[in-house]
Amino acid sequence: MDLKSFLKNQIDKGNTNWESRSELIRASGENINGHTNRIVKEFDNKFNFGTVIEIKNKEIKKYFDKLPKNSSISVEGAVKIINQSLPKDMQISETIIYNRLKDPKFNENNLKGQTLNNQVSKTAPYDVKISESFKEQLKKIRKPGIYLYLEITQRGGSTLRLKTNEDYGNLDKSFPPNEDSLKEIKKLIRIG
């Protein structure tokens, strides 16, 4: 069997993970030389070269590098996405993601794993006591075409609901009930 046939046969069998090109060439019974290396390079995109951990790390690193700095990631979601790029016999679990997140050389974007504490901290801005002066500020922004009210969320917090007509951009958004939100709303509807 010539080298090209051997390579195609390995691909058909799903035997695509090899420590190196040299190991693959040796397994075919051919000698390692420029000619056999060129043939293997033609099939490079069909094979994974390196140790299993190197291949996993490469895919995890590729995923991490695409994400914005200092963001929180869903570890479970990351596993699903990364596993789509890996062969069936190299699937990863959540443990390796948590370990790579702790490694600053690996996690250059300073990513954090999504935890229940992170989720709770995202709801904290909605669990506030609303002052009368804040309510007065809302009344000053309201006018025909701008609906701006406090609403109670399903979980019992407060949210600031903004709806506008087409004169103000047909907006339908909610915000945490705070001063920063009021500033953002004023920018969105171009007042004050």
VOGU-3710 file (C-alpha; in Angstrom, 3 decimals, decimal comma):
1> mdlksflknq> 0,000/0,000/0,000  1,463/3,400/-0,963  1,566/6,291/1,512  -1,441/8,188/0,077  -3,601/5,061/0,251  -2,418/4,425/3,816  -3,318/8,001/4,837  -6,768/7,804/3,234  -7,342/4,466/4,964  -6,406/5,978/8,367
11> idkgntnwes> -8,802/8,873/7,765  -11,608/6,482/6,774  -11,053/4,493/9,987  -11,096/7,707/12,047  -7,534/7,069/13,169  -6,489/10,723/12,876  -4,612/11,426/16,123  -0,861/10,923/15,937  2,010/12,110/18,090  3,877/13,395/15,012
21> rselirasge> 4,083/13,238/11,218  7,133/10,991/11,602  5,147/8,478/13,663  2,459/8,416/10,969  4,988/7,880/8,172  6,741/5,102/10,120  3,392/3,384/10,729  2,857/3,268/6,949  6,132/1,375/6,500  7,687/4,225/4,478
31> ninghtnriv> 10,979/5,953/5,195  10,911/9,506/6,516  12,223/11,866/3,844  11,230/15,045/2,012  8,944/13,198/-0,386  6,943/11,369/2,323  6,757/14,564/4,413  5,287/16,472/1,427  2,650/13,767/0,939  1,651/13,890/4,617
41> kefdnkfnfg> 1,460/17,725/4,464  -1,202/17,402/1,739  -3,388/15,679/4,373  -2,402/17,912/7,324  -5,892/19,299/7,849  -7,272/15,757/8,266  -4,908/14,735/11,092  -4,231/15,997/14,622  -0,551/15,876/15,493  0,663/16,079/19,061
51> tvieiknkei> -0,157/14,442/22,340  -3,811/14,261/23,275  -3,362/16,990/25,895  -1,593/19,278/23,390  -4,495/18,909/20,969  -7,062/19,641/23,702  -5,039/22,625/24,931  -4,799/24,045/21,415  -8,597/24,008/21,006  -9,226/25,427/24,501
61> kkyfdklpkn> -6,674/28,210/23,918  -8,243/29,032/20,546  -11,648/29,345/22,277  -10,281/31,454/25,171  -8,461/33,834/22,818  -11,697/34,668/20,950  -13,442/35,924/24,101  -13,361/39,517/25,436  -10,913/40,245/28,251  -12,205/39,879/31,828
71> ssisvegavk> -15,481/38,255/30,753  -17,330/35,455/32,510  -17,852/32,284/30,517  -20,283/29,449/30,873  -17,973/26,505/31,492  -20,656/24,055/30,407  -21,206/26,022/27,183  -17,452/26,233/26,535  -17,159/22,439/26,831  -19,932/21,938/24,258
81> iinqslpkdm> -18,388/24,377/21,774  -14,804/23,079/22,163  -15,925/19,448/21,893  -17,371/20,217/18,457  -13,783/20,887/17,291  -12,330/17,758/18,893  -12,484/14,131/17,735  -14,935/11,875/19,606  -12,107/10,082/21,425  -10,697/13,403/22,784
91> qisetiiynr> -13,756/15,046/24,304  -13,092/17,323/27,286  -15,012/17,883/30,510  -15,646/20,941/32,676  -12,700/20,083/34,957  -10,066/20,863/32,327  -11,728/24,229/31,587  -11,679/25,197/35,277  -8,001/24,176/35,463  -7,096/26,235/32,351
101> lkdpkfnenn> -8,989/29,256/33,706  -6,700/29,167/36,780  -3,541/29,163/34,615  -2,578/32,813/33,843  -0,207/31,747/31,044  -3,077/29,912/29,401  -5,904/32,293/30,327  -4,379/35,513/28,987  -7,787/37,227/28,707  -8,382/36,829/32,466
111> lkgqtlnnqv> -11,631/34,936/31,923  -13,758/33,761/34,839  -15,960/30,704/35,036  -19,657/31,474/35,413  -20,787/30,557/38,905  -23,950/31,032/40,915  -22,213/33,907/42,760  -21,600/35,667/39,433  -25,258/35,279/38,525  -26,410/36,624/41,896
121> sktapydvki> -24,086/39,626/41,560  -25,718/40,426/38,210  -29,130/40,691/39,884  -27,918/42,831/42,822  -28,427/46,185/40,982  -32,135/45,335/40,678  -32,597/44,678/44,413  -32,568/48,296/45,570  -34,844/50,561/47,564  -36,309/53,217/45,260
131> sesfkeqlkk> -36,245/56,760/46,664  -38,920/59,400/46,082  -36,353/61,678/44,414  -35,554/58,900/41,914  -39,258/58,556/41,121  -39,423/62,347/40,559  -36,518/62,121/38,088  -38,459/59,494/36,133  -41,503/61,774/35,920  -39,332/64,574/34,440
141> irkpgiylyl> -38,149/62,300/31,604  -41,635/61,004/30,695  -43,504/62,721/27,881  -45,687/61,654/24,949  -43,825/58,902/23,112  -41,636/57,999/26,119  -42,912/55,368/28,567  -40,567/55,110/31,568  -41,744/53,259/34,683  -40,557/51,025/37,459
151> eitqrggstl> -41,677/47,415/37,183  -41,363/44,536/39,621  -39,489/41,547/38,183  -40,616/37,934/38,607  -37,942/37,416/41,230  -39,112/40,461/43,226  -36,519/43,088/42,246  -37,218/46,386/40,503  -36,401/47,186/36,908  -36,618/50,405/34,971
161> rlktnedygn> -38,676/49,857/31,790  -38,213/52,200/28,830  -40,457/52,036/25,773  -40,520/54,724/23,109  -42,388/55,429/19,895  -40,686/55,832/16,511  -39,834/59,494/17,231  -37,472/58,218/19,940  -36,174/55,101/18,179  -38,838/52,454/18,967
171> ldksfppned> -36,913/51,337/22,062  -38,031/48,582/24,419  -35,365/48,037/27,059  -35,000/47,475/30,757  -32,292/48,865/33,032  -31,218/48,582/36,661  -33,013/51,353/38,607  -30,064/53,690/39,260  -28,572/57,072/38,282  -26,268/55,547/35,625
181> slkeikklir> -29,304/54,052/33,897  -31,016/57,457/33,859  -27,939/58,988/32,190  -27,902/56,211/29,593  -31,631/56,603/28,939  -31,224/60,355/28,429  -28,480/59,679/25,873  -30,631/57,106/24,084  -33,571/59,454/23,735  -31,319/62,517/23,285
191> ig> -32,525/64,714/26,135  -30,939/66,510/29,075
//
